[in-house]
């Protein structure tokens, strides 16, 4: 029998790093049957509008979201309680969205609800509740992994932007969608765009992505200028794309003055934030506030970001822990103030870390000087 100098027993214990779903949708609205304020998950468009689903506005909107290609894998539907006449946020919209707040979804829309035009207050409370919902859950008090965006639409053919509230957590859509047949339900552009967004990874720009919805005509150039300056996306059939089809005219968030002007920036930031939190949670309560412990934190963070850089989701990154800089120094060279910083961090067991990611979005405008000589 041959002599074995090294004996290795190989075992397979593979694991998948924590990842966040990026395309789960919640749609809230009216339905003709179903339990009110009770989220129902759908993975099949045929069942959403059926009698056993949530027939009516919610079911139609869910079906519209599933018609997109690529589209969502899961859509939650919530029926509002029309018998609830209380003022918001305890009214029918607020209580339904409170149930959505418990879900792990990334996109929220209201079924067959349009932003009111100037002089009208219809649906204003519903849109306000949607905005408050996505803003609060995406803020500091929203909870880990609850960050999300809302999608809302202008009335068909409308370019009235006077009642649109600026927010980089909202995606607004202008459309001229129409029924194919008179018996068809009203096409829900917000649900359609929500389905489009859900079908792509967060870092993919929404510009010129196809939208499966019926639209007869394009907006006039002057109308597009109005929409463009207010951060409102429009649906268009571009002349330069062969054949007929409806596409996203832009990929804006609802705040043109924000540093997060485009949808993909917000979604990518949410995704990276979740990934870092999900990996670093293993360090909480285990790693020491020491040189070796903090270096392990850096290594874990690098393990999250390096694959994203390799896939060109981000261009580069830097992980910086100020306390680690002090711990790397020769202890005999530390000043009393630096020693106090180390002692305070170890006593409080709190470590500050900065992660800098360089993100380069897709080209949205290209200027060409074509010169003939």
Secondary structure in CASP SS format (residue, H / E / C, confidence):
PFRMAT SS
TARGET T0000
AUTHOR 0000-0000-0000
METHOD secondary structure of the structure
MODEL  1
X C 1.00
X C 1.00
X C 1.00
X C 1.00
X C 1.00
X C 1.00
X C 1.00
X C 1.00
X C 1.00
X C 1.00
X C 1.00
X C 1.00
X C 1.00
X C 1.00
X C 1.00
X C 1.00
X C 1.00
X C 1.00
X C 1.00
X C 1.00
X C 1.00
X C 1.00
X C 1.00
X C 1.00
X E 1.00
X E 1.00
X E 1.00
X E 1.00
X E 1.00
X C 1.00
X C 1.00
X C 1.00
X C 1.00
X C 1.00
X C 1.00
X E 1.00
X C 1.00
X C 1.00
X C 1.00
X E 1.00
X E 1.00
X E 1.00
X C 1.00
X C 1.00
X H 1.00
X H 1.00
X H 1.00
X H 1.00
X C 1.00
X C 1.00
X C 1.00
X C 1.00
X C 1.00
X C 1.00
X C 1.00
X C 1.00
X H 1.00
X H 1.00
X H 1.00
X H 1.00
X H 1.00
X H 1.00
X H 1.00
X H 1.00
X H 1.00
X H 1.00
X C 1.00
X C 1.00
X C 1.00
X C 1.00
X C 1.00
X C 1.00
X C 1.00
X C 1.00
X E 1.00
X E 1.00
X E 1.00
X E 1.00
X E 1.00
X C 1.00
X C 1.00
X C 1.00
X C 1.00
X C 1.00
X C 1.00
X C 1.00
X C 1.00
X C 1.00
X C 1.00
X C 1.00
X C 1.00
X H 1.00
X H 1.00
X H 1.00
X H 1.00
X H 1.00
X H 1.00
X H 1.00
X H 1.00
X H 1.00
X C 1.00
X C 1.00
X C 1.00
X C 1.00
X C 1.00
X C 1.00
X E 1.00
X E 1.00
X E 1.00
X E 1.00
X E 1.00
X E 1.00
X E 1.00
X E 1.00
X E 1.00
X C 1.00
X C 1.00
X C 1.00
X C 1.00
X C 1.00
X C 1.00
X C 1.00
X C 1.00
X H 1.00
X H 1.00
X H 1.00
X H 1.00
X H 1.00
X H 1.00
X H 1.00
X H 1.00
X H 1.00
X H 1.00
X H 1.00
X H 1.00
X H 1.00
X H 1.00
X C 1.00
X C 1.00
X C 1.00
X C 1.00
X C 1.00
X C 1.00
X C 1.00
X C 1.00
X C 1.00
X C 1.00
X C 1.00
X E 1.00
X E 1.00
X E 1.00
X E 1.00
X E 1.00
X E 1.00
X C 1.00
X C 1.00
X C 1.00
X C 1.00
X C 1.00
X C 1.00
X C 1.00
X C 1.00
X C 1.00
X C 1.00
X C 1.00
X C 1.00
X E 1.00
X C 1.00
X C 1.00
X E 1.00
X E 1.00
X E 1.00
X E 1.00
X E 1.00
X C 1.00
X C 1.00
X E 1.00
X C 1.00
X C 1.00
X C 1.00
X C 1.00
X C 1.00
X C 1.00
X C 1.00
X C 1.00
X C 1.00
X C 1.00
X C 1.00
X H 1.00
X H 1.00
X H 1.00
X H 1.00
X H 1.00
X H 1.00
X H 1.00
X H 1.00
X H 1.00
X H 1.00
X C 1.00
X C 1.00
X C 1.00
X C 1.00
X C 1.00
X C 1.00
X C 1.00
X C 1.00
X C 1.00
X C 1.00
X C 1.00
X E 1.00
X C 1.00
X C 1.00
X C 1.00
X C 1.00
X E 1.00
X C 1.00
X C 1.00
X C 1.00
X C 1.00
X C 1.00
X H 1.00
X H 1.00
X H 1.00
X H 1.00
X H 1.00
X H 1.00
X H 1.00
X H 1.00
X H 1.00
X C 1.00
X C 1.00
X E 1.00
X E 1.00
X E 1.00
X E 1.00
X E 1.00
X C 1.00
X C 1.00
X C 1.00
X C 1.00
X C 1.00
X C 1.00
X C 1.00
X C 1.00
X C 1.00
X C 1.00
X E 1.00
X E 1.00
X C 1.00
X C 1.00
X C 1.00
X E 1.00
X C 1.00
X E 1.00
X C 1.00
X C 1.00
X C 1.00
X C 1.00
X C 1.00
X C 1.00
X C 1.00
X E 1.00
X H 1.00
X H 1.00
X H 1.00
X H 1.00
X H 1.00
X H 1.00
X H 1.00
X H 1.00
X H 1.00
X H 1.00
X H 1.00
X H 1.00
X H 1.00
X H 1.00
X H 1.00
X H 1.00
X H 1.00
X H 1.00
X H 1.00
X H 1.00
X H 1.00
X C 1.00
X C 1.00
X C 1.00
X C 1.00
X C 1.00
X C 1.00
X C 1.00
X H 1.00
X H 1.00
X H 1.00
X H 1.00
X H 1.00
X H 1.00
X H 1.00
X H 1.00
X H 1.00
X H 1.00
X H 1.00
X H 1.00
X H 1.00
X H 1.00
X H 1.00
X H 1.00
X H 1.00
X H 1.00
X H 1.00
X H 1.00
X C 1.00
X C 1.00
X C 1.00
X C 1.00
X C 1.00
X E 1.00
X E 1.00
X E 1.00
X E 1.00
X E 1.00
X C 1.00
X H 1.00
X H 1.00
X H 1.00
X H 1.00
X H 1.00
X H 1.00
X C 1.00
X C 1.00
X C 1.00
X H 1.00
X H 1.00
X H 1.00
X C 1.00
X C 1.00
X H 1.00
X H 1.00
X H 1.00
X H 1.00
X H 1.00
X H 1.00
X H 1.00
X H 1.00
X H 1.00
X H 1.00
X H 1.00
X H 1.00
X H 1.00
X C 1.00
X C 1.00
X C 1.00
X C 1.00
X C 1.00
X E 1.00
X E 1.00
X E 1.00
X E 1.00
X E 1.00
X C 1.00
X C 1.00
X C 1.00
X C 1.00
X C 1.00
X C 1.00
X C 1.00
X C 1.00
X C 1.00
X C 1.00
X C 1.00
X C 1.00
X C 1.00
X C 1.00
X C 1.00
END
